[in-house]
Amino acid sequence: MQLLVSALDCADTAKVRMPIPPSFDYEAAVLACARGEQFALRALYEREARWLLGVALRIVRDRERAEDVLQEAFMQVWQHAHSYQPQLGSARGWLYTIVRHQALKAVRDPARLQVLEPEALTALSDQMASADSAAERELDAESLERCLQRLDEARRACVLQAFVDGYTHEQIAARLATPLGTVKSWIRRSLASLKECLA
């Protein structure tokens, strides 16, 4: 930003500098920039730079890069002030939009992305998938065991015999010497409890 401010200091001193009144006229300053009046750009910078730097910093998360974004944004303001259209929004909002756009552009800059060879990318993807899968299986087994322990012993036995041992409802009823309707009801309610517990 120092480069831009220095350039503005070297501007034609014959021009009168625009004062920064308490009620600053952003639209007049942007329109003055469109006419090539450098004092207007300096006035905008002096009025808004610290706030605009904060916007850039929040997006790029690095002060040096945020300062670069701010400098580039003010260059855009200077070069494209003629494109500002008051009927589409406030001049101050237009400034913030430019800074935000430049900051997002800096974050998405492909030069910042680390490029991996296809083989390395495939290996990394396989490694991550394998680790995720193992972690999920371990978590699922632990969660299921914990939820099964919440069931009373008879219901837990019904569920395990049905889904682990593969017995039919009739076989379970015979093994537990329990009415078939009761076994079916226990299994249905136990599955509902397990589903709720696992959720």
C-alpha angles and dihedrals in degrees: 000000000000089000092056094045091049090052090051091050089057091056122122104293090204089077117088114243116240110244119229104232122191089257097048117200104223094176093054090048093051091046089050088053088053088056090052097254103151095193087067092058090050090049090052090048094049091047100046111015098101093049093044090049088055091054091050092045092053090056104038097032094212124093097213092050090045090055090050089050091051092050091049091047093054089048087054090049090052095045097042104032088113088065093060111113114196093203090063097056148309121312091233090054089049090056092051091048091054093050092047091048092050091048093050090047089053092050092050094046106137090213087070094056119096110233118215126199112250092250093051091046092051092048092049091048092050091047093051093046091050092049092046092048093049092047091049092049091049092047092046093050092048093046093048092049091049092049093046089055089060091063119087115256098258094049092045089052091052093051094046093047091049100044105024104031095032099230121158121240090255093052091049091050090052094046093049095037088232129135114268093236090054092051092050091048093049092050093047093048093042092053089051090050092048092049091051092046093049092047 
